């Protein structure tokens, strides 16, 4: 058996979501018209100022419109308390999440 060794001493915190996100009213009109739906998986970088950058699709919804809208809106809106290292200094970090665009159809 061995020991891990070589670490930086641990500590620190993960980035924490503060505000922003997607809303039903964000559904692109063209996607509604074409009844496009799907789940989008993304990864992005949380900067030390709490904003995000480098949003990228890791699993597509099947619609380039929904995928692009997801990253655009998340980049504009999401705000985080940045991750910190052991001494408590803010550091850049990577996060991922899934978003589902769905339409509830009603029959009358």
N, C-alpha and C positions, 0 to 999 in steps of 0.2 A: 504494500500500500504506500501511497505517497501523500504529500500535501500539495495544495494549490500553489501557494507562493507566487510571487511576482505581481500581486495586485497593488492597487493604489490606496488600500486602507479602507475602502468601502465608504459608507455614508452617502450623503447626498439625497436628492429627491427626484422623482419623475416629474415630467411636465404635467400640469393639471389644467384641464379645460376651465375657462372662466366664462366665456360668452361666445355667441354666434352659432350659426348652424343653418340648416335648410328648413324651409317651411312649405306647406302645401301650395301656397301662392307662388312659389318659385318654379312650379312645373312649367316647362317650356310649352307655349301654345301649340307649336308644331308637333311636339311629342304627344300632347293631349289629343290633337286632331287625328294623329296616326295611331293612337292608342298604344304608344310605346311604354313599356314597363321594364323594370329589371333592377338587379342588385349590382352596385358598383363597389368594388374594394379599392381603397386608395392607401398610399403611404405619402407622408410629407415630412418636411423638416420644420421643427419648431425652433425659431431663432431665439437668441438671448433677450430680445425685446418682446417676446411673446407672440409675435406674428408668425405666419407660416409661409413657406416657400417650397419650391420643388415638389409640388403636388403631382403625383403620377398614378396612373391606373395600374393596379396589380391584377385585377380581374374585371373585365368589361361587363357592362349590363347588356351588351349586344347592340347598343345604340351609341354612335359617336356623339350625338347631340346630348344625351343624358350624361355620358361620361365627361364631356367637356364642360357642361353646365355645373356638374358636381365640383370639379376642381376649381373652376373660376369662382364660384360662390364661396367655397370653403376658404380659398386664398384671400378673398375680400373680407370675410366676416369672422373667421375663427380667431379667438384670442386665448392665450394660455399663460399661466404662471410658468415661466421656464423651468426646466430641470436644473438642478444644482449638483455640483461635485461635493466631495467630502467636506471641504472647508466652507461650503455654502455659496460658492461663486456660481452665478448663472452660466449654464453651458447649453450649446446647441444639442438637440436630440431628434430622434426619429420616432414617429408614431404612425399607426395605421388604424383604419376604421372601415366599416361597411355602411353603405347608405342604400336604402331601397326606395325606388320610385315606383309607386303603384297607384292604380286608378280603381276606385270602387264604382262599379257600374250598377245602376239601379234599373229595374224594369217596373214600369207602371202599367 
